[in-house]
């Protein structure tokens, strides 16, 4: 990778807090993504490369629809009472990839509607 590049990982808010029985293995993998981003940021930082982890909460996708059987408890777990959209996650990714975010590295940026609040 060229100097000054951007590495952006997509984790999950459950990498910070697992509140749902049965999600322990998934949560553990997302916790590993979190720590990998933090560690890698130190290894490549001298080259001006940033490494950040975006941690979405409930997002309306084909695999996790806002109208699906899991929707009601997931919405209730958010401070905003709703699912997020793919566009809301994409906006954060675009910002982290931009020159304005050049001093952000090793961060775990959660976009979860307040699920982990």
C-alpha distances in whole Angstrom, upper triangle without the diagonal:
4,7,9,7,9,9,13,15,19,21,25,28,29,27,29,32,34,37,38,39,37,34,33,31,29,29,28,25,24,25,22,20,21,21,17,16,18,17,13,13,15,13,10,12,13,9,11,8,11,12,15,18,20,23,26,29,32,30,32,31,32,32,33,36,37,41,40,42,40,40,43,42,38,39,42,39,37,39,38,40,38,35,32,30,27,27,27,24,22,23,22,18,19,20,17,14,16,17,20,18,16,18,18,16,17,20,21,23,26,27,30,33,34,34,33,35
4,6,6,9,11,15,18,21,24,27,30,32,29,31,34,36,39,40,42,40,37,36,34,32,32,31,28,27,27,25,22,23,23,20,18,19,19,15,15,16,14,11,12,12,8,9,8,11,13,17,19,22,25,28,31,34,32,34,33,35,35,36,38,39,43,42,44,42,42,44,44,40,41,43,41,39,40,39,41,39,36,33,32,28,28,28,25,23,24,22,19,19,19,17,14,15,15,18,17,14,17,18,16,18,20,23,24,27,28,31,34,35,36,35,37
4,6,9,11,15,18,22,24,27,29,32,29,30,34,36,39,40,42,41,37,37,35,33,32,31,28,27,27,25,22,22,22,19,17,18,18,14,13,14,13,9,9,9,5,6,6,10,12,16,19,21,25,28,31,34,33,35,34,36,36,37,39,40,43,43,45,43,42,45,44,40,41,43,40,38,39,39,41,39,37,33,32,29,28,28,26,24,24,22,19,19,19,16,14,15,13,16,15,12,14,15,14,16,19,22,23,26,28,31,34,35,35,34,35
4,7,10,13,16,20,22,25,27,30,27,28,32,34,37,38,41,40,36,35,34,31,31,30,28,26,26,24,21,21,21,19,16,17,17,14,12,14,13,10,9,9,6,4,5,7,11,13,17,19,23,25,29,32,30,33,32,34,34,35,37,37,41,41,43,41,40,42,41,38,38,40,38,35,36,36,38,36,34,30,29,27,25,25,23,21,21,19,16,16,15,13,11,11,10,13,11,8,11,12,12,14,16,19,20,23,25,28,31,32,33,31,33
4,7,10,13,17,19,23,25,27,25,26,30,32,35,36,38,37,33,33,31,28,28,28,25,23,24,22,19,19,19,17,14,16,16,13,11,14,13,10,10,11,8,7,5,7,9,12,15,17,20,22,26,29,27,30,29,31,31,31,33,34,38,38,40,37,37,40,39,35,36,38,36,33,34,34,36,34,31,28,27,24,23,23,20,18,18,17,14,14,14,11,9,10,10,13,12,9,12,12,11,14,15,18,18,21,23,26,29,30,31,30,31
4,6,10,13,16,19,21,24,21,23,26,28,31,32,34,33,30,29,28,25,25,24,22,20,20,19,16,16,17,15,11,14,15,12,10,13,13,10,10,13,11,9,6,5,6,8,11,13,16,19,22,25,24,26,25,28,27,28,30,31,34,34,36,34,33,36,35,31,32,34,32,30,31,30,32,30,28,24,23,20,20,19,17,15,15,13,10,11,11,8,6,9,10,12,10,9,11,10,9,11,12,14,15,18,19,22,25,26,27,26,28
4,7,10,13,16,19,21,18,20,23,25,28,29,31,30,26,26,24,22,21,21,18,16,17,16,12,13,14,11,9,11,12,9,9,12,12,10,11,14,12,11,7,6,5,6,9,11,14,17,20,23,22,24,23,26,25,25,28,29,32,32,34,31,31,34,33,29,30,32,30,28,29,29,31,29,26,23,22,19,19,19,16,14,16,13,10,12,13,9,8,12,13,15,12,12,13,11,9,10,11,12,13,16,18,21,24,25,25,24,26
4,7,10,13,15,18,16,17,21,22,25,26,28,27,23,24,22,19,19,19,16,14,15,14,11,11,13,11,8,11,13,11,11,14,15,13,14,17,16,14,11,8,6,5,6,7,11,13,17,19,18,21,20,22,22,22,24,25,29,29,30,28,27,30,29,25,26,29,26,24,26,25,27,25,22,19,18,16,16,15,12,11,13,10,7,10,11,8,8,11,14,15,12,12,14,11,10,10,10,10,10,13,14,17,20,21,21,21,23
4,6,10,13,14,12,15,18,19,22,23,25,24,20,20,18,15,15,15,13,10,12,11,8,9,11,9,7,11,13,11,12,15,16,15,16,19,18,17,13,11,8,6,5,6,9,11,14,17,16,19,18,20,19,19,22,23,27,26,28,25,25,28,26,23,24,27,24,22,24,24,26,24,21,18,18,15,16,16,12,12,14,12,9,12,13,11,11,15,17,18,15,16,17,14,12,11,10,9,10,12,13,16,19,20,19,19,21
4,7,10,12,11,13,16,17,19,20,22,21,17,18,17,13,13,14,11,9,11,12,8,9,12,12,10,13,15,14,15,18,19,18,19,23,22,20,17,14,11,9,6,5,6,8,11,13,13,15,15,17,16,16,18,20,23,22,24,21,21,24,23,19,21,23,21,19,21,21,22,20,17,15,15,12,14,13,10,11,13,11,9,13,14,12,13,16,19,20,17,18,19,16,14,13,12,10,10,10,11,13,16,18,17,16,19
4,7,8,7,10,12,13,16,16,19,18,14,14,13,10,9,11,9,5,8,9,6,7,11,11,10,12,15,15,15,19,20,20,20,24,24,22,19,16,13,10,6,6,5,7,9,12,12,16,15,17,16,15,18,19,23,21,23,19,20,22,21,17,19,21,18,18,20,20,21,20,17,15,16,14,16,15,11,13,16,13,12,16,17,14,16,19,22,22,19,20,20,17,15,13,12,9,9,9,11,12,15,16,14,14,17
4,5,6,8,9,10,12,13,16,15,12,12,13,9,8,10,9,6,8,11,9,9,12,13,13,15,17,18,18,21,23,23,23,27,27,25,22,19,16,13,9,7,4,5,6,9,10,14,14,16,14,13,16,17,20,19,20,16,17,19,17,14,16,18,15,14,17,17,18,16,14,13,14,13,16,14,11,14,16,14,14,17,18,16,18,21,24,24,20,23,22,19,17,15,13,10,10,8,9,9,12,13,11,11,14
4,5,6,7,8,10,12,15,15,12,13,14,11,8,11,12,8,9,12,11,10,13,15,14,15,18,20,19,22,24,25,25,28,29,27,24,20,17,14,10,9,5,6,5,9,11,15,16,18,16,14,17,17,20,19,20,16,16,18,15,12,14,15,12,11,14,15,16,15,13,12,15,15,17,15,12,16,17,14,15,19,19,17,20,23,25,24,21,23,23,19,18,16,13,9,9,6,8,7,10,10,8,7,10
4,5,5,5,8,9,12,12,8,9,10,8,5,8,9,7,8,11,11,10,13,15,15,17,19,20,21,24,25,26,26,30,31,29,26,23,19,16,13,12,8,9,8,10,13,16,17,19,16,14,17,18,20,19,19,15,16,17,15,12,15,15,12,13,15,17,17,17,15,15,17,17,20,18,16,19,20,18,18,22,22,21,23,26,29,27,24,26,25,22,20,18,16,12,12,10,12,10,13,12,9,8,12
4,6,7,10,12,14,14,10,10,10,8,5,6,7,4,4,8,8,7,10,12,12,13,15,17,18,20,22,23,23,27,27,26,23,20,17,14,10,11,8,10,10,13,15,19,19,21,18,17,20,21,24,22,22,19,20,21,18,16,18,19,16,16,18,20,21,20,18,17,19,19,21,19,16,19,21,18,18,22,21,19,22,25,27,26,23,24,23,20,18,15,13,10,11,10,13,12,15,14,12,10,14
4,7,10,12,15,16,12,11,13,12,8,9,11,8,7,10,11,8,11,14,14,13,16,18,18,20,23,24,24,27,28,27,24,21,18,15,12,12,9,11,11,14,16,20,21,24,21,19,22,22,25,24,24,20,20,21,18,16,18,18,14,15,16,19,20,20,18,18,20,20,22,20,17,20,21,18,19,22,22,20,23,25,27,26,22,24,23,19,18,15,13,9,11,9,12,11,14,13,10,8,11
4,6,9,12,13,10,10,12,11,8,10,12,10,9,13,14,12,14,17,17,17,20,22,22,24,26,28,27,31,32,31,28,25,21,18,15,15,11,12,11,13,17,20,21,23,21,19,21,21,23,22,21,18,18,19,16,14,16,16,12,13,15,18,18,19,18,18,21,21,24,21,19,22,23,21,21,25,25,23,26,28,31,29,26,28,26,23,21,19,16,13,14,11,14,12,14,12,9,7,10
4,6,8,9,7,7,10,9,6,9,11,10,10,13,15,14,16,18,19,20,22,24,25,27,28,30,30,34,34,33,30,27,24,21,17,16,13,13,11,13,16,19,20,22,19,17,20,20,22,20,19,15,17,17,14,12,15,15,12,14,16,19,18,19,17,18,21,22,24,22,20,23,25,23,23,27,27,25,28,31,33,32,29,31,29,26,24,21,19,16,17,14,16,13,16,14,11,9,13
4,7,9,8,9,12,12,9,12,15,14,14,17,18,17,19,22,23,23,25,27,28,30,32,33,33,37,38,36,33,30,27,24,20,19,15,15,12,13,16,19,20,22,19,17,19,18,20,19,17,13,15,15,11,10,13,12,9,12,15,17,16,17,16,18,21,22,25,23,21,25,26,24,25,29,29,27,30,33,35,34,31,33,32,28,27,24,22,18,19,16,17,14,15,13,10,9,12
4,6,6,8,11,11,10,13,15,14,15,18,19,19,21,23,24,25,27,29,30,32,34,35,35,39,39,38,35,32,28,25,22,20,16,16,13,13,16,18,19,20,17,15,17,17,18,16,14,11,13,13,10,10,13,13,10,13,17,19,17,17,16,18,21,22,25,23,22,25,27,25,26,30,30,29,31,34,37,36,33,35,34,30,29,27,24,21,21,18,18,15,17,16,12,12,16
4,6,7,10,11,10,13,15,16,16,19,20,21,22,25,26,27,29,30,32,34,35,36,37,41,41,40,37,34,30,28,24,23,19,19,16,16,19,21,21,22,18,17,19,20,21,18,15,13,16,16,12,13,17,16,14,17,20,22,21,21,20,22,24,25,28,27,25,28,30,29,29,33,33,32,34,37,40,39,36,38,37,33,32,29,27,23,24,21,22,19,21,19,16,16,19
4,6,8,9,9,11,13,14,15,18,19,20,22,23,25,26,28,29,31,33,34,35,36,40,40,39,36,33,29,27,23,22,19,19,16,16,19,20,20,20,17,16,19,20,21,18,15,13,16,17,14,14,18,18,16,19,23,24,22,22,20,22,24,25,28,27,25,28,30,28,28,32,33,31,33,37,39,39,36,37,37,33,31,28,27,23,24,22,22,20,22,21,18,18,21
4,6,5,6,8,10,11,12,14,15,16,18,20,21,23,24,26,27,29,30,32,33,36,36,35,32,29,26,23,19,19,15,15,13,14,16,18,18,19,15,14,17,19,20,17,16,13,16,17,14,13,17,17,15,17,21,22,21,20,18,20,22,22,25,24,21,24,27,25,25,29,29,28,30,33,36,35,32,34,33,29,28,25,23,20,20,18,19,17,19,19,15,15,19
4,6,5,6,9,10,10,12,14,15,16,18,20,21,22,24,26,28,29,30,31,35,35,35,31,29,25,23,19,19,16,17,15,16,19,22,21,22,18,18,21,22,24,21,20,17,19,20,17,16,20,20,17,19,22,24,24,23,21,22,24,24,27,26,23,26,28,26,26,30,30,28,30,33,36,35,32,33,33,29,27,24,23,19,21,19,20,18,21,20,17,16,20
4,5,5,6,9,10,11,13,14,16,17,19,20,21,22,25,27,27,29,30,33,34,33,30,28,24,22,19,19,16,17,17,18,20,22,21,21,18,18,21,23,25,22,21,18,21,23,20,18,22,23,20,22,25,27,26,25,23,23,25,24,27,26,23,26,28,26,25,29,30,28,29,33,35,35,32,33,32,29,26,23,22,19,21,20,21,20,23,22,19,18,22
4,5,5,6,9,10,11,13,15,15,17,19,20,21,23,25,26,27,28,32,32,31,28,25,21,19,16,16,13,14,13,14,16,18,17,18,15,14,18,20,22,19,19,16,18,20,18,16,19,21,18,19,23,24,23,22,19,20,21,20,23,22,20,22,25,23,22,25,27,24,26,29,32,32,29,30,30,26,24,21,20,17,18,17,18,17,20,20,17,16,20
4,5,5,6,9,10,11,13,14,15,17,18,20,21,24,25,26,27,30,31,30,27,24,20,18,14,14,11,12,12,14,16,19,19,20,17,16,19,20,23,21,20,17,18,20,17,15,19,19,16,17,20,22,22,21,19,19,21,20,23,22,19,22,24,21,21,25,25,23,25,28,31,30,27,29,28,24,22,19,18,14,16,14,16,15,18,17,14,13,17
4,5,5,6,9,10,11,12,14,16,16,18,20,22,23,24,26,29,30,29,26,23,20,18,15,16,13,15,15,17,19,22,22,23,20,19,23,24,27,24,24,20,22,24,21,19,22,23,20,21,24,26,25,25,23,22,24,23,26,25,21,24,26,23,23,26,27,24,26,29,32,31,28,29,28,24,22,18,18,15,17,16,19,18,21,20,17,16,20
4,5,5,6,9,10,10,13,14,15,16,18,21,21,22,24,27,27,27,24,21,18,16,13,14,12,14,15,17,18,21,20,21,18,18,22,24,26,24,24,21,22,25,22,20,23,24,21,22,25,26,26,25,22,22,23,21,24,23,20,22,24,22,20,24,25,22,24,27,29,30,26,27,27,23,20,17,17,14,17,16,18,18,21,21,19,17,21
4,5,5,6,9,10,11,13,14,15,17,19,20,21,22,26,26,25,22,19,15,13,10,11,9,11,12,14,16,19,18,20,17,17,20,22,24,23,23,20,21,23,21,18,21,22,19,19,22,23,23,22,19,19,20,19,21,20,16,19,21,18,17,21,22,19,21,24,27,26,23,24,24,20,18,15,14,11,13,12,14,14,18,18,15,14,18
4,5,5,6,9,10,11,12,14,16,18,19,20,21,25,25,25,22,19,15,13,10,12,10,13,14,17,18,22,22,24,21,20,23,24,27,26,25,22,23,25,22,20,22,23,20,20,22,24,25,24,22,21,22,21,24,22,19,21,23,20,19,23,23,20,22,25,27,27,23,24,23,19,17,14,13,10,13,13,16,16,19,18,16,14,17
4,5,5,6,9,10,10,12,14,16,16,18,20,23,23,23,20,18,14,13,11,13,12,15,17,19,21,24,23,25,22,22,25,27,30,28,28,25,26,28,25,23,25,27,23,23,26,27,28,27,24,23,24,23,25,24,20,22,24,21,20,23,23,20,22,25,27,27,23,24,23,20,17,13,14,12,15,15,18,19,22,22,20,18,21
4,6,5,6,9,10,10,12,15,15,16,18,21,21,21,17,15,11,10,7,10,10,13,15,18,19,22,21,23,20,20,24,25,28,27,27,24,25,27,25,22,24,26,23,22,25,26,27,25,23,21,22,20,22,21,17,18,20,17,16,19,20,17,18,22,24,24,20,21,20,17,14,11,11,10,12,13,16,17,21,20,19,17,20
4,6,5,6,9,10,11,13,15,16,16,20,21,20,17,14,10,9,6,9,9,12,14,18,19,22,22,24,22,22,25,25,29,28,28,25,25,27,25,22,24,25,22,21,23,24,25,24,22,21,22,20,22,20,17,18,20,16,15,19,19,16,18,21,22,22,18,19,18,15,12,9,8,7,10,11,14,15,19,18,17,15,18
4,5,5,6,8,10,11,13,15,15,19,20,19,17,14,11,10,9,12,12,16,18,21,22,26,26,28,25,25,28,29,32,31,31,28,29,30,28,25,27,28,25,24,26,27,29,28,26,24,25,24,26,24,20,22,23,20,18,22,21,18,20,23,24,24,20,20,19,16,12,9,10,9,13,14,18,19,22,21,20,18,20
4,5,5,6,8,10,11,12,14,17,17,17,14,13,9,10,9,13,13,17,19,22,23,26,25,27,25,25,29,30,33,32,32,29,30,32,30,27,29,30,27,26,28,29,31,30,27,25,26,24,25,24,20,21,23,19,18,21,21,17,18,21,23,23,19,19,18,16,12,9,11,11,14,16,19,20,24,24,22,20,23
4,6,5,6,9,10,11,11,15,15,15,12,9,6,6,6,10,12,15,18,21,22,25,24,27,25,25,28,29,32,31,32,29,29,31,29,26,28,29,26,25,26,27,29,28,25,23,24,22,23,21,18,18,19,16,14,17,17,13,15,18,19,19,16,15,15,12,9,6,8,8,11,14,17,19,22,22,21,19,22
4,6,5,7,9,11,11,14,15,15,12,10,7,7,8,12,13,17,20,23,24,27,27,30,28,27,30,31,34,34,34,31,31,33,31,27,29,30,27,26,27,28,30,29,27,25,26,24,25,23,20,21,21,18,17,19,18,15,17,19,20,20,16,15,14,11,8,4,7,8,12,14,18,20,23,22,22,19,21
4,5,6,7,9,10,13,15,15,13,11,9,10,11,15,16,20,23,26,27,30,30,32,30,30,33,34,37,36,37,33,34,36,34,30,32,34,30,29,30,32,34,33,30,28,29,27,28,26,23,24,25,21,20,22,21,18,19,21,22,22,18,17,16,14,10,7,10,12,15,18,21,23,27,26,25,23,25
4,5,5,6,8,11,12,12,10,9,7,9,11,15,17,20,23,26,27,30,29,31,29,30,33,34,37,36,37,34,34,37,35,31,33,35,31,30,32,33,34,33,30,28,28,26,27,26,22,22,23,20,18,20,20,16,16,19,20,21,17,16,15,13,10,8,11,13,16,19,21,24,27,27,26,24,26
4,6,6,6,9,10,10,8,6,5,8,10,14,16,20,23,26,26,30,29,32,30,30,33,34,37,37,38,35,35,37,35,31,33,34,31,29,30,31,33,32,30,27,28,25,26,24,21,21,21,18,16,18,17,14,14,17,17,17,14,12,11,10,6,5,9,11,14,17,20,23,26,26,26,24,25
4,6,5,8,10,10,9,9,9,11,14,17,20,23,26,30,30,33,33,35,34,34,37,37,41,40,41,38,38,40,38,34,36,37,34,32,33,34,36,35,33,31,31,29,29,28,25,25,25,22,20,22,21,17,18,20,19,20,16,14,13,12,9,8,11,14,17,20,23,26,29,28,28,26,27
4,6,7,9,10,9,10,10,13,15,19,21,25,28,31,31,34,34,36,34,35,37,39,42,41,42,39,39,41,39,36,38,39,36,35,36,37,39,38,35,33,33,30,31,29,26,26,27,23,21,23,22,19,19,21,20,22,18,16,15,15,11,10,14,17,19,23,26,28,31,31,31,29,30
4,6,6,7,6,7,8,12,15,18,21,24,28,31,30,33,33,35,34,34,37,38,41,41,42,39,39,41,40,36,38,39,36,35,36,36,38,37,34,32,31,29,29,28,25,24,24,22,19,20,20,16,16,18,17,19,16,13,13,13,10,10,14,17,19,22,25,28,31,31,31,29,31
4,5,5,5,6,8,11,15,18,21,24,28,31,31,34,33,36,35,35,37,38,42,41,43,40,39,41,40,36,37,39,36,34,34,35,38,36,34,31,31,29,28,27,24,24,24,21,19,20,18,15,15,16,15,16,14,11,10,11,8,9,13,16,18,22,24,27,30,30,30,28,30
4,5,7,10,12,15,19,22,25,28,31,35,34,37,37,39,38,39,41,42,45,45,46,43,43,45,44,40,41,43,39,38,38,39,41,40,38,35,35,32,32,31,28,27,27,24,22,23,21,18,18,19,17,18,16,13,12,14,12,13,16,20,22,25,28,31,34,34,34,32,33
4,5,9,11,15,18,21,25,28,31,34,34,36,36,38,37,38,40,41,45,44,46,43,43,45,44,40,41,43,40,38,39,39,41,40,37,34,33,31,30,30,27,25,25,23,21,21,20,17,16,17,15,17,15,12,13,14,12,14,17,20,22,26,28,31,34,34,35,33,34
4,6,10,13,17,19,23,25,29,32,31,34,34,36,36,36,38,39,42,42,44,41,40,43,41,38,39,40,38,35,36,36,38,37,35,31,31,28,28,27,24,23,22,20,18,18,17,14,13,13,12,14,12,8,9,11,10,12,15,18,19,23,25,28,31,31,32,30,32
4,7,10,14,16,20,23,26,29,28,31,30,33,32,32,35,36,39,39,41,38,37,40,39,35,36,38,35,33,34,34,36,34,32,29,28,25,25,24,21,20,20,18,15,16,15,12,11,12,12,14,11,9,10,10,8,10,13,16,17,21,22,26,29,29,30,28,30
4,7,10,13,16,19,23,26,25,28,28,30,30,30,32,33,36,36,38,35,34,36,35,31,32,34,31,29,30,30,33,31,29,25,25,23,22,21,18,18,17,15,13,14,13,9,9,11,11,12,9,7,8,7,5,7,9,12,13,17,19,22,25,25,26,25,26
4,7,10,13,16,20,23,23,26,25,28,27,27,29,30,34,33,35,32,31,34,32,29,30,32,29,27,28,28,30,29,26,23,23,21,21,20,17,16,17,14,12,14,13,9,10,13,13,14,11,10,10,8,5,6,8,9,11,15,17,20,23,23,23,22,24
4,7,10,13,16,20,19,22,22,25,24,24,26,27,30,30,32,28,28,30,29,25,26,28,25,23,24,24,27,25,23,20,20,18,18,17,13,14,14,11,9,12,11,8,9,12,14,14,10,11,11,8,6,5,5,6,8,11,13,16,19,20,20,18,20
4,6,10,13,16,16,19,19,22,21,20,23,23,27,27,28,25,24,27,25,22,23,25,22,20,22,22,24,22,20,17,18,16,17,15,12,13,14,11,9,13,13,9,12,15,17,17,13,14,14,11,9,8,6,5,6,8,11,13,17,17,17,16,18
4,6,10,13,13,16,16,19,18,18,20,20,24,24,25,22,21,24,22,19,20,22,19,17,19,19,20,19,16,13,14,12,13,11,8,10,11,8,7,11,11,9,11,14,17,16,13,15,16,12,11,11,8,6,5,6,7,10,13,14,14,14,16
4,7,10,11,14,15,18,17,15,18,18,21,21,22,19,18,20,19,15,17,19,16,14,16,16,18,16,14,12,13,12,14,12,9,12,13,10,10,14,14,13,15,18,21,20,17,19,19,15,14,13,10,7,6,4,6,7,11,12,11,11,13
4,7,7,11,12,15,14,12,14,14,18,18,19,16,15,17,16,12,13,16,13,12,14,14,15,13,10,8,10,9,12,9,7,10,12,10,11,14,15,14,16,19,22,21,18,21,21,18,18,16,14,10,8,6,5,5,9,10,10,10,13
4,6,10,12,15,13,11,13,12,15,15,16,13,12,14,13,9,10,12,10,8,11,11,12,10,8,7,10,11,13,11,9,13,15,13,14,18,18,18,20,22,26,24,22,25,24,21,21,19,16,13,11,8,6,4,7,8,7,9,11
4,7,9,12,11,8,9,8,12,12,13,10,8,11,10,6,8,11,9,8,12,11,10,8,5,6,9,10,13,11,11,14,16,15,16,19,20,20,22,25,28,27,25,28,28,24,24,23,20,16,14,11,9,6,8,10,8,11,14
4,6,10,9,7,8,7,11,12,14,12,10,13,13,10,10,13,13,11,14,13,12,9,5,5,5,6,10,9,8,11,13,13,14,17,18,19,21,23,26,25,24,27,27,24,24,23,20,17,15,12,9,8,9,12,11,14,16
4,7,8,6,5,5,8,9,13,11,9,12,14,11,11,15,15,13,16,14,13,9,6,6,6,7,10,11,11,13,15,16,17,19,21,21,23,25,29,28,26,29,30,27,27,27,24,21,19,16,13,12,12,15,14,18,20
4,5,5,5,8,10,10,13,12,11,15,16,13,14,18,18,17,20,18,17,13,10,9,8,7,11,12,12,13,16,17,17,19,21,22,23,25,29,29,27,30,31,28,28,27,25,22,20,17,15,14,15,18,17,20,22
4,6,6,9,10,9,13,13,12,16,17,15,16,20,20,20,23,21,19,16,13,13,12,11,14,16,15,16,19,20,20,22,25,25,25,28,32,32,30,33,34,31,30,30,28,25,23,21,18,17,19,22,20,23,26
4,6,10,11,9,11,11,11,15,16,14,16,19,18,19,22,21,19,16,13,14,13,12,16,17,16,17,20,21,20,23,25,25,26,29,32,32,30,33,34,30,30,28,26,23,22,20,18,17,18,21,19,21,24
4,7,8,7,9,8,8,12,12,10,12,15,15,15,18,17,16,13,10,11,11,11,15,16,15,17,20,20,20,23,25,25,26,28,32,32,30,32,33,30,29,28,25,22,21,18,16,14,15,18,15,18,21
4,5,5,8,8,7,11,13,11,11,15,15,15,18,17,15,11,9,10,10,11,15,15,15,17,20,21,21,23,25,26,27,29,33,32,31,34,35,31,31,30,28,24,22,20,17,15,16,18,17,20,22
4,6,9,8,5,8,11,9,8,12,13,13,16,14,11,8,6,9,9,12,14,14,15,18,19,20,21,24,25,26,28,30,33,32,31,34,34,31,31,31,28,24,22,19,16,14,13,16,15,18,20
4,7,8,6,8,11,11,10,13,15,15,18,16,13,11,10,12,13,15,18,18,19,21,23,24,25,27,29,30,31,33,37,36,34,38,38,35,35,34,31,28,26,23,20,17,17,19,18,21,23
4,5,5,8,10,10,11,14,15,16,19,18,15,13,11,14,15,16,19,20,20,22,24,25,26,28,30,30,32,34,38,37,35,38,39,35,35,34,31,28,26,23,20,18,18,20,18,21,23
4,6,7,9,10,11,13,14,16,20,19,16,14,13,16,18,19,23,22,22,25,27,27,28,31,32,33,34,37,40,39,37,40,40,37,36,35,32,29,27,24,22,19,19,21,18,21,23
4,6,6,6,9,10,11,13,17,16,13,12,11,14,16,18,21,20,20,23,25,25,26,29,30,30,32,34,38,37,34,37,37,34,33,31,29,25,24,20,19,16,16,17,14,17,20
4,6,5,6,8,10,11,14,13,10,9,8,11,13,16,19,18,18,21,23,23,24,27,28,28,30,33,36,35,33,36,36,33,33,31,28,25,23,19,17,14,14,15,13,17,19
4,6,5,6,9,10,13,13,9,9,10,14,16,19,21,20,21,24,25,25,27,29,30,31,33,35,38,37,35,38,38,34,34,33,30,26,24,21,19,15,14,15,13,17,18
4,6,5,6,9,12,13,10,10,11,14,17,20,22,21,21,24,25,25,26,29,30,30,32,35,38,36,34,37,37,33,33,31,28,24,23,19,18,14,14,14,11,14,16
4,5,5,7,10,11,8,8,8,11,14,16,19,17,17,20,22,21,23,26,26,26,29,31,34,32,30,33,33,29,29,28,25,21,19,16,14,10,10,11,8,12,14
4,5,5,8,8,5,5,6,10,13,16,18,16,17,20,21,21,23,25,26,26,29,31,34,32,30,33,33,30,30,29,25,22,20,16,14,10,9,10,9,12,14
4,6,8,9,6,8,10,13,16,19,21,19,20,23,24,23,25,28,28,29,31,33,36,34,32,35,35,31,32,30,27,23,21,18,16,12,11,10,9,12,13
4,7,9,7,9,10,12,16,19,21,18,18,22,23,21,23,26,26,26,29,31,34,32,30,33,32,28,28,27,23,20,18,15,14,10,9,8,6,8,10
4,5,5,7,8,10,14,16,18,15,16,19,19,18,21,23,23,23,26,28,31,29,27,30,29,26,26,25,22,18,16,12,11,7,5,5,4,8,8
4,6,8,10,12,15,18,19,16,17,20,20,19,22,24,23,24,27,28,31,28,26,30,29,26,27,26,22,19,17,13,12,9,6,5,6,9,7
4,6,8,9,13,16,17,14,15,19,18,18,21,23,22,23,26,27,30,27,26,30,29,26,27,27,23,20,17,14,12,9,5,7,8,11,11
4,7,10,13,16,18,15,17,20,20,20,23,25,25,26,29,30,33,30,29,32,32,29,30,29,25,22,20,16,14,11,8,9,9,13,13
4,7,10,13,14,13,14,17,18,18,20,22,23,24,26,28,31,29,28,31,31,28,29,28,25,22,19,15,12,10,7,10,10,14,14
4,7,10,12,10,11,14,15,16,18,20,21,22,24,26,29,27,26,29,30,26,27,26,23,20,17,14,11,8,7,10,10,14,15
4,7,8,7,8,11,12,12,14,16,17,18,20,22,25,24,22,26,26,23,24,24,20,18,15,12,8,7,7,10,11,14,15
4,5,5,7,9,10,12,13,14,16,17,19,20,24,23,22,25,26,23,24,24,21,19,16,14,10,10,10,14,14,17,19
4,5,5,6,9,10,11,12,14,16,16,18,22,22,20,23,25,22,23,23,20,18,15,14,11,12,13,16,16,19,20
4,5,5,6,9,10,10,12,14,15,16,20,19,19,22,24,21,22,23,20,19,15,14,11,13,14,17,18,20,21
4,5,5,7,9,10,11,13,15,16,19,18,17,20,22,19,20,21,18,16,13,11,8,10,10,14,15,17,18
4,5,5,6,9,10,11,13,14,18,17,16,19,20,17,18,18,15,13,10,9,7,9,11,14,15,16,17
4,5,5,6,9,10,10,12,16,16,15,18,19,17,18,19,16,15,12,12,10,13,15,17,18,20,21
4,5,5,6,9,10,11,14,13,13,16,18,16,17,19,16,15,12,12,10,13,14,17,19,20,21
4,5,5,6,9,10,13,12,10,14,15,12,14,15,12,12,8,9,8,12,13,15,17,17,18
4,5,5,6,9,12,12,10,13,15,12,13,14,12,12,10,11,10,14,16,18,19,19,21
4,6,5,6,10,10,10,12,15,13,14,16,15,15,13,14,13,17,18,21,22,22,23
4,5,5,8,7,7,10,12,10,13,15,13,14,11,13,13,16,18,20,21,22,22
4,5,8,8,5,8,10,8,9,11,10,11,9,12,13,16,18,20,21,21,22
4,7,8,7,8,11,10,11,13,13,14,13,16,16,19,21,23,24,24,25
4,5,6,7,11,10,12,16,15,16,15,18,17,21,23,24,26,26,27
4,5,5,9,10,12,16,16,18,17,20,20,24,26,27,29,28,28
4,6,8,9,12,16,15,17,15,18,18,22,23,24,27,26,26
4,5,5,8,12,11,13,12,15,16,20,22,22,24,23,24
4,6,8,12,12,15,15,18,19,23,25,26,27,26,26
4,6,10,10,14,14,17,19,23,25,25,26,25,25
4,7,7,10,10,14,16,19,21,21,23,21,21
4,5,9,10,14,17,20,22,22,23,21,22
4,7,10,13,16,19,22,21,21,19,20
4,6,9,13,15,18,17,18,16,17
4,6,10,12,15,15,15,13,14
4,7,9,12,12,13,12,13
4,6,9,9,9,8,10
4,6,8,9,10,11
4,5,5,7,9
4,6,8,9
4,5,5
4,6
4
